Amino acid sequence: LINNGGERTPDEIEVCKQFLVSQTGCELEVLVADHKKDLMRTLIRSAGADDANDPSTEAVILQKVLGTLAELAASSSGTSAAAADAPIPPSVPDFIRPHFTWLVMGDATDRSGNVAVQRRFLRSLTVMVHLIGPHLPQFALKVMAHLASALERPSLRLRRDALAAWLLVVKQLAGHAPDHLRRVAGRIVVAMLPHLPDGNSGSGDGDVSGTNGGDGNRDGDGGDGSGGSGSEDSGVDNTAAAAEVIDELVLGSGAPCMKGHLA
């Protein structure tokens, strides 16, 4: 199911499928249909935990896998009638929409303060924003609340991930629901303001990490095991990322719907 064509041969995939069927006594389609939510949640968590690829790359890979799951789940609900009468599988956004909150929000309740767990949740949420596409307006306020909360965390790396997710939210809403983007534009601007240059120091997050000597390490990647230094450069990157969100909203993909809206 998760084969990308380069990892395993078709024969190896078929052997895996036959093994699953022989061990469970159920057809593969039935297995997928009965456990599709758990399969989806595992895949999305795995994508969020993979730091090797950015969330957009993980979303492209996962799009194909979830498309396969949707086809298998749809075929299990059909009969042995002719192929022309087989049910049409839903699109990936339609497939995950009923389960969006359950699939990704479970990790949001973590209270351990572990940055690695928080980043996994944030990356998983970003992947879901990619995948949910036209249904994003239904979940936009909840997604934005989690992203705003992430911007208040001490880790610069976590904030950088959150700002990248904010940029994606703007692009997705501009492409799929420009009217909704217009309605939430004020929230987006308010969320970005603390991370923009203040006109005096020349940087937003950079000042936080660069002050009080050793405090820079605390504000950097501490807690996620990456050993980051929380350097001033990371803060400048976050400032530039916040500015990019505003640029995308006002001058980029959001420009057509924002024209005359933000004075």
N, C-alpha and C positions, 0 to 999 in steps of 0.2 A: 504493500500500500504506500509506503513512504519511499519507494525506489525512485531515483531520479534518472535512471537509465545508464548511469555511469558506475554505480556502486555494485549492482547485482544484475546478472543476466536474466532474461525472461524465464529460462529453465529453473534457475534458483528461486525466483519468485513463485513459480508454480509449485515447486516442492514445498515451500513455506506454507502456501495456501492449503495444499493437500494435508500437511501435517496438522494445521489448525482444525481442519474439518474432521480428520480421523481421531484427534484427541478429544474433541468436544462433542462430536456426533451431530453438529449443526452445520448447515451450509454457511459459507463465508458471509453471504448477504444478510442472513439472519443474525449472525454474530455482530455484524456492524450495526444493524438496525437496533438491536437490543442494548448495545453499549455505545452508541454513537456519541452521547454527551461526554462520557468518560474518556473516550478516544480523543475527542476534540480538545477537552481540557488538558489532557496530557501533552498533546502536540503543541498547544499554545504556550503552556508553561515551559516546555522544552525550548521553544523558539525564543522565549524571553530570557532564558538562562544562557543562551549561546551568545557570548560576547565576541565571537570571531566574525560574525556578520552583523551589519546594521539591520535594524528592524524592517526596513523596506525590502532588503534582500530576503530576509526570513519570510516576509509576507508573500513574496512572489513564489517561493518554494511551497509554502503552506497552502496557497491558493490552489495549486494543482492537487495536493493531497486531499484537501477538503472537497474539491470537486469530485475526486474519486469516491470519497465517503458518501457524498450526496447521491451519486449514481448507484452505489451499492445499496444504500438505504432505500432509495426509490424502487429499485428492482425487487427488493424483498417484499414490498407492499403490493406488488403486481401478482399476476397469475401466470399460468403457463400458456396464455393466449398468444396470438401472433405478436411479433415484435412491434408491429404498427400500433397495437393496443396497449403497449407497455407505458407505464406512467412516465411523464417527462420529469427528469430530476430538477430540483430547484437550483437557482444560481447560488453561488457561495454566500453572498450577502443575505439572501432569503433563508438559506440553510442555517446560518448561525444566529440570525436575528432573534428568534424566540429564546435563545439560550445565552444571549450576550452577557447579561449581568452575572449569571451563574458561572459562566466560563472564566471570566477574568477578574471579577471583583472579590473572590474569596481571599486572595493574598492581600487585599487592601486592609484587612482587619488585623494584620500583623502589628503587634505592639512591642516587639523585641528591640526595635531601633536598629536592627541589622541592616546596613546599607546595601549589602548584596541582595537580601530578600526584597528590599524596597526597589532596587534597580530591576530585579527580575520582574516584579509586578509592573513597573513603569514600562519596561520594554514589551511585555506581553500586551499591555493596554495599547501601546503604539501599534503593534502588529494588528490588533483588533480594529483600530481606527482605519488602518489600511483596508482591511477585509470587509468591514461593514458597509463601506461606500455610501450608497444612497439612503441607508437607514440611520446614518450618523445623527441627524437632527433629533431622533427619538431618544438618544442617549447623550447628547452633547453636553447638557448641563451637568450631568453626573461625571462625565469624563473631565470636563473643565474644572470641576471642584477638586478632583484628585490631582490634576496637574497643578492647580494653584497651591494645593497643600505641599506638593513636592518642591515647589519653588521656595518654600519657607524652611526646608531642611538645611542643616549646616554643610552638607557635602556638596562641593562645587560640581563634582562629577554627576551627582544625582540631578542637580539643577540643570546641568547641561543636557542631560537626557530629557528632562521635562520641557526645556525650551525647544528641543527638536520636535517633540510631540506637539507642542503648541503650533509650530509652523505647519505641521501636517494637518492639524485640525482646520486651520485657516484654508489650506489648499483644498481639502476634501469638501468643506462647506461651500467654498467658492465654486467648486465644480459641480456639486450635487444639489446644493440648497442655498443659493445666494440670498434669498429673502431671510433665511434663518441666520446667515452670517451677519446680515445687516442688523438683526435684532440683538445679537450677542457681541457686536463689535466693541461696545463700551466695556464689557467685562474683560475682553481680551486686552484692551489698552490699559485698563487699571492693573491687570496682572503683570504687565510688562514694565510699567513705570518704575518700580523699585530697582530694576535691573538695567536701566538705561543710564548713560552718563548724566551726571547732575549739573554739568556745566562748570564746576569748580575743580573737581579732582580729575576729571577726564575719564573716569571709569566707574562702573557700578560695583559688580561683584568683586572686581579686582582690588578695590580698596579694602573690602572685608578680609580678603585673604592675605593682604600685604601688610596689615597692621599688627601691632603687638607681638612682633617676633614670632615665637613658637606657635601662636594661634593659627598661623597659616596652615600647619599640618592638620589641625583639627577641622579646618574648614575645607580641606581638600578632599582626598579620597579615603580618609580614615574610616575604618570600620568595615570596608569591603575587601580588605586583604590585598589591595592592589599596590599599597606602598607609595601612593602618590604623595607629592610634596605640597599640594595646595598652593602652587606658585601663583604669582601675580599674573603670569601669562594665561593661566586657566581662567582667572576672573575676567580678563579682557576678552577671551573667547566667549564667555557667557554674555558679556555686554554686547558683543557683536551679534550673538545669536538672538538676543532680545530685540535688537534693532532690526534684524532680518525679519522677525515676525511682524513688526509694525510695517516695514516696507512691503511685505507680501500682502498685508491687509489693505494698505492704502494705495500702493503703486503697482503691485503685482497682480496675482490672480483675483484679488478682491476688489481691484480698482473699479470695474464696471458697475458693481452693485453698491460700492461705497461712494461713488461720485455724488457730491452734494450732501452727503450724510454726515461726514465728519468735518466740522469747520475749524 
